[in-house]
Amino acid sequence: MLIGALADALGVPTQTVRFYERRGLLPRPTRAPNGYRVYDDTAVTRLAFIRSAQAAGLTLAEIGRILALRDDGTAPCTHVGELLESKLDEVRARQRQLAELEAELERLVERGHRLDPADCGDTEICHILAPVGSAEAASGAGER
């Protein structure tokens, strides 16, 4: 099949296929006498794997290492399992960070509702983001 058919089969632009070739994720295809790239079913399988691995959060470098293991005749499943566990740990850590950020933003939004913009002093940029205690002390609002 030609590059357009391969790209259409997996819903990616032809530029993506060329990019993966340049990165070594897809092997260089054979060329027809007219110079067009000609792909076989293994390219479809490989491109589908790349897209699936990306959807799981793997980087192109990580995907490249997985493909290299497979190309060397090694089943990469143990390596993939370890990568996925690591990604899951990263996601959970990021979720904790986002929950902390959410709580801080909720606190700041509530603080902004309590403070009067007219009370923002000339020495402050914005008393909503001023260190805790300074804006409330100046306005008499105090944190509760």
VEXZA-476026 format. One line per 3 residues: their letters; for each residue x, y, z of C-alpha. Coordinates in Angstrom, 1 decimal. Layout:
<atoms>
A = X Y Z ~ ...
</atoms>
This chain:
<atoms>
MLI = 0.0 0.0 0.0 ~ 1.1 3.6 -0.5 ~ 1.7 6.1 2.3
GAL = -1.7 7.7 2.0 ~ -3.5 4.3 2.4 ~ -1.3 3.5 5.4
ADA = -1.9 6.9 7.0 ~ -5.7 6.6 6.3 ~ -5.9 3.1 7.8
LGV = -4.6 4.4 11.1 ~ -6.0 7.9 11.0 ~ -2.7 9.8 11.0
PTQ = -1.3 12.3 8.6 ~ 1.3 11.1 6.0 ~ 3.8 13.5 7.7
TVR = 3.5 11.4 10.9 ~ 4.4 8.3 8.9 ~ 7.4 10.1 7.5
FYE = 8.4 11.4 10.9 ~ 8.3 7.9 12.4 ~ 10.5 6.7 9.6
RRG = 13.0 9.5 10.2 ~ 13.0 8.6 13.9 ~ 13.7 4.9 13.1
LLP = 10.3 3.7 14.5 ~ 9.2 2.5 11.1 ~ 11.6 0.8 8.8
RPT = 12.2 2.5 5.5 ~ 9.7 1.2 3.0 ~ 10.6 -0.3 -0.4
RAP = 10.1 2.1 -3.3 ~ 8.0 1.5 -6.4 ~ 9.6 2.2 -9.8
NGY = 7.9 5.6 -9.7 ~ 9.7 6.4 -6.3 ~ 6.5 6.1 -4.2
RVY = 6.9 4.4 -0.8 ~ 5.3 1.0 -0.7 ~ 4.3 -0.5 2.7
DDT = 3.2 -4.0 3.7 ~ 1.0 -5.2 6.6 ~ 3.9 -5.2 9.0
AVT = 4.0 -1.4 8.7 ~ 0.3 -1.3 9.6 ~ 0.9 -3.5 12.7
RLA = 3.9 -1.4 13.8 ~ 2.2 1.9 13.3 ~ -0.8 0.7 15.2
FIR = 1.6 -0.4 18.0 ~ 3.2 3.0 18.1 ~ -0.1 4.8 18.3
SAQ = -1.3 2.5 21.1 ~ 1.9 3.0 23.0 ~ 1.6 6.7 22.7
AAG = -2.0 6.6 24.0 ~ -0.6 4.8 27.1 ~ 1.7 7.7 27.7
LTL = 5.0 6.2 26.4 ~ 7.5 8.6 24.8 ~ 8.8 8.0 21.3
AEI = 12.2 7.1 22.9 ~ 10.6 4.5 25.1 ~ 8.7 3.1 22.1
GRI = 11.9 3.0 20.1 ~ 13.6 0.9 22.8 ~ 10.6 -1.5 22.9
LAL = 10.7 -1.9 19.1 ~ 14.5 -2.4 19.2 ~ 14.0 -5.3 21.7
RDD = 11.4 -6.8 19.4 ~ 13.6 -6.4 16.4 ~ 16.4 -8.1 18.2
GTA = 14.1 -11.1 18.8 ~ 13.3 -10.4 22.4 ~ 9.7 -10.3 23.6
PCT = 9.6 -6.8 25.3 ~ 6.6 -7.5 27.5 ~ 8.5 -7.4 30.8
HVG = 10.1 -4.2 29.8 ~ 6.7 -2.8 28.8 ~ 5.2 -3.8 32.1
ELL = 7.9 -2.0 34.0 ~ 7.5 1.1 31.9 ~ 3.7 1.1 32.4
ESK = 4.1 0.7 36.2 ~ 6.5 3.6 36.2 ~ 4.0 5.7 34.1
LDE = 1.2 4.8 36.5 ~ 3.4 5.9 39.5 ~ 4.1 9.2 37.7
VRA = 0.4 9.7 37.0 ~ -0.5 9.1 40.6 ~ 2.1 11.5 41.8
RQR = 0.9 14.1 39.3 ~ -2.7 13.6 40.5 ~ -1.6 14.3 44.1
QLA = 0.2 17.4 42.9 ~ -2.9 18.5 41.1 ~ -5.1 17.9 44.1
ELE = -2.8 20.1 46.2 ~ -2.9 22.8 43.5 ~ -6.7 22.5 43.3
AEL = -7.0 23.0 47.1 ~ -4.7 26.0 46.9 ~ -6.6 27.6 44.1
ERL = -9.9 27.0 45.9 ~ -8.4 28.7 48.9 ~ -7.2 31.7 46.8
VER = -10.5 32.1 45.0 ~ -12.3 32.1 48.4 ~ -9.8 34.6 49.7
GHR = -10.4 36.8 46.7 ~ -14.1 36.8 47.4 ~ -13.5 37.9 51.0
LDP = -11.0 40.7 50.2 ~ -12.0 44.1 48.9 ~ -9.9 45.3 45.9
ADC = -10.0 48.8 47.3 ~ -8.0 47.5 50.3 ~ -5.1 46.4 48.1
GDT = -2.1 48.5 49.2 ~ 0.3 50.4 47.0 ~ 3.1 48.2 48.1
EIC = 1.3 45.0 46.9 ~ 0.7 43.8 43.4 ~ -2.4 41.9 44.3
HIL = -3.4 41.1 47.9 ~ -5.1 37.8 46.8 ~ -1.7 36.4 46.2
APV = 0.1 38.2 49.0 ~ 1.6 36.1 51.7 ~ -1.0 34.7 54.0
GSA = -1.8 37.1 56.8 ~ -0.5 40.3 55.3 ~ -3.5 41.3 53.3
EAA = -6.0 40.1 55.9 ~ -4.1 41.9 58.7 ~ -4.1 45.1 56.6
SGA = -7.8 44.9 55.9 ~ -8.9 43.4 59.2 ~ -10.4 40.4 57.4
GER = -8.0 37.7 58.9 ~ -8.0 34.1 57.7 ~ -10.6 31.9 59.3
</atoms>
